[in-house]
């Protein structure tokens, strides 16, 4: 019964909250209730009022209504701290499944007074770390806060609902709003660890030279002595560690041989295959080697660079499983 009522409330809340990456806080979207301290404060005022009536204490009346007035002003200030703010979500960057993806939210204060003690957090702990991010927003300025979202598996994930709240200035009232972002976070496959050895590069037509192999099965094909100006990404550090000789990978040799990361060279279920391909993509980029990707019915031509890496990981993230 309780679970059904909770599910019905969640459906009602989603219908009431439109999905948007910008959320303006108005009179209708900011809620306020007394805190425990506020309820205790109200009970104290009631006791003071009864005592003043019973003993006819004029100063008791003055103190009681003075404190009551301060409480009413506090309620107005608490609600006004959120009212008028605009929350904007920056496009979230993709990351690997199981790693924390940072979501940045910008708060804009168009008013003429500084807003203090604003906290943002996920409404539900699922998918996030449950922590609070606090900030102050100066008058006519902006402030940015970051929340961590941890996707459990690869693919697209909707962001949880965000809560912005404050108890400023006296902690007697809590004002809050609930925001449902429209953006989604893309989670790439978690790479296999430890990284598996790269597949053997294949020779193009007319190329017959076989790659040299170092100890432990590590490939050192197409290497030459280090030259001043060589990029650090082209240095074969594993061979340097084994022989003490500083060598670089020969770009001309890389151009004659093609390294294909092929679905057929992996094994296991779909997730294990994708994890191995993701590890190979990252290993090739760290080594600065051009590579191509082959999937059933899909192919990325050999190349390198951040755009190629992201395109391959995006393709692996959305691969049907």
GIWOGI-V441114 format. One record per backbone hydrogen bond with DSSP energy under -0.5 kcal/mol. CO is the residue of the C=O (numbers start at 1). NH is the residue of the N-H. Records with the same first field share a line. If there is no record, write none. Layout:
CO = NH / NH
This chain:
1 = 5
2 = 6
3 = 7
4 = 8
5 = 9
6 = 10
7 = 11
8 = 12
9 = 13
10 = 14
11 = 15
12 = 16
13 = 17
16 = 18
21 = 89
23 = 87
24 = 26
25 = 84
26 = 29 / 30
31 = 176
33 = 174
35 = 39
36 = 40
37 = 41
38 = 42
39 = 43
40 = 44
41 = 45
42 = 46
43 = 47
44 = 48
45 = 49
46 = 50
47 = 51
48 = 52
49 = 53
50 = 54
51 = 55
52 = 56 / 57
56 = 58
57 = 61
58 = 62
59 = 63
60 = 64
61 = 65
62 = 66
63 = 67
64 = 68
65 = 69
66 = 70
67 = 71
68 = 72
69 = 73
70 = 74
71 = 75
72 = 76
73 = 77
74 = 78
75 = 79
76 = 80
77 = 81
78 = 82
79 = 82 / 83
82 = 85
84 = 110
85 = 25
86 = 108
87 = 23
88 = 90 / 106
95 = 188
96 = 99
99 = 151
100 = 102
101 = 149
102 = 93 / 104
103 = 147
104 = 90
105 = 145
106 = 88 / 108
107 = 143
108 = 86 / 110
109 = 140
111 = 140
114 = 116
115 = 137
118 = 135
119 = 165
120 = 133
121 = 163
125 = 128
127 = 150
133 = 120
135 = 118
136 = 138
137 = 115
138 = 141
141 = 109
143 = 107
145 = 105
147 = 103
148 = 129
149 = 101 / 151
151 = 98
155 = 187
157 = 185
161 = 123
162 = 179
163 = 121
164 = 177
165 = 119
166 = 175
167 = 171
172 = 35
173 = 175
174 = 33
175 = 166
176 = 31
177 = 164
179 = 162 / 181
180 = 20
183 = 159
185 = 157 / 187
186 = 95 / 188
187 = 155
188 = 97
202 = 258
204 = 207
206 = 208
212 = 220
214 = 217
215 = 218
218 = 214
222 = 250
224 = 248
227 = 230
231 = 234
232 = 235
234 = 249
235 = 237
236 = 240
237 = 241
238 = 242
239 = 243 / 244
240 = 244
245 = 247
246 = 226
247 = 236
248 = 224
249 = 251
250 = 254
251 = 255
252 = 256
253 = 257
256 = 204
258 = 202 / 260
259 = 292
260 = 262
261 = 294
262 = 265
263 = 266
269 = 273
270 = 274
271 = 275
272 = 276
273 = 277
274 = 278
275 = 192 / 279
276 = 280
277 = 281
278 = 282
279 = 283
280 = 284
281 = 285
282 = 286
283 = 287
284 = 288 / 289
291 = 303
292 = 261
293 = 300
294 = 263
295 = 298
298 = 295
300 = 293
303 = 291
305 = 309
306 = 310
307 = 311
308 = 312
309 = 313
310 = 314
311 = 315
312 = 316
313 = 317
314 = 318
316 = 319
